[in-house]
């Protein structure tokens, strides 16, 4: 909305407080839902969890999920090195897990990423 003042114009914008609050509530709800999905994925489908973490990082919103990401990657690291019963991943999955673990500071060498699915 523009108001003429001294042969110029002054523009002002109006914010509806109810609308801002609604957006904040929706955002908070979506963050909680995504965190819940990531937590549930940890024990079921490791590739889905790895892809979700990668996607959250690429979107630049991974800071909302630090605890869930750390817990998931810690589980991945512990399960991989302590359990011979984990399901093998394809090349994409192995590379993604390797990158995410290394990125988060886990000591993983390339020689340890050997369980490719044929």
N, C-alpha and C positions, 0 to 999 in steps of 0.2 A: 504494500500500500504506500503511495507517495503523497506527500503533502508539500505544496509550494511554500517555500520560505525564502524571502529576500531574493527573488528572481532565480532561485535554484530549486532544487528538490531535496527533500529529506525522505528517506525510505526507512520504514520500520517493519519488523516482522513480529508476528504474534505467535506465541507457542501455547498450545492448549495443554495444561498440566496433566489432565486425565489421559491424554493420548501418549505423552511421554512415559507416564507410569505404566501404562498398558504395554508399551514396547519393552520397557525394562523387565516387567514380569514375564513376558513371552520369551525374552532372551534368557533370563534365568532358568525358566522351565526347559528350554531347549538345551542349555548347557548341562542341566541335571540329567536329562534323557540321554544325551550323548555319553556322559560319564557312566551311566548305568549300562548302556549297551557295551561300552568298552570293558567294563568290569565283568559282565556276563560272558563276553567273548573270550576272556582270558583262559578259561578252562576248556573251551569247546573247539574253536577253529582258529588255530594260531595264524594261519595266513590272513584270515579276515581281520584279525586284530592288528597284524603288522601293516596291512594296507590302510586300515583306519587311522593308525598313528601317523603314517606317512601323509595321508590326506589332511589330517589336522595340522601337521607341520607346514605343508604346502599352502594351506589357507591362512596360516599365521595365527591360528587360535589355539595352538597346543598348550599355551600357558594356562588356559582354563582347566586343563586336564593333567597337570604335572604329576599328581599323586597316582592317578590311574595308569598313566603311561609308565611311570617308574615301577609300579607293582607288576604290570604286564611284562615289561622287559626283564625284570628280575626273575619272574616265573619262567620266562623263556630261557634265560641264561641257566637257571638252576635245573630245569627239566632237561635241557639239551645235554648238559654235562653229567648229570647224575642218573638219568633214566634212559636205558637202551630201548624203551618201548615207545618212544615218540614217533609220530608219523613222519616219513620223509617229505621234504618239500621239493618242488621243481626248482629250476635254476633261478627264476624270478624270486621265489620265496626265500631261498638260501641267500641270495645277494641282498635282498631287502632286510632280512634279519641281521646279516653281517653288518650292513651299513648302520642300521638303527642302534645295534648294540655298541658298535665302535663309536658312534656319534655321542652316545650317552656315557662313554668312558669305560665300558666293559673291556677287559683284556681278552680279545678273541683274535686268533690268528687265522689266516686263510687256510692253513692246513687242517684246522679243526672243523671247517665247514665242508664236510665230505659226504653227507648223507643224501645225495641227489636221488630222486625218484627216476627210474628208467622207463 
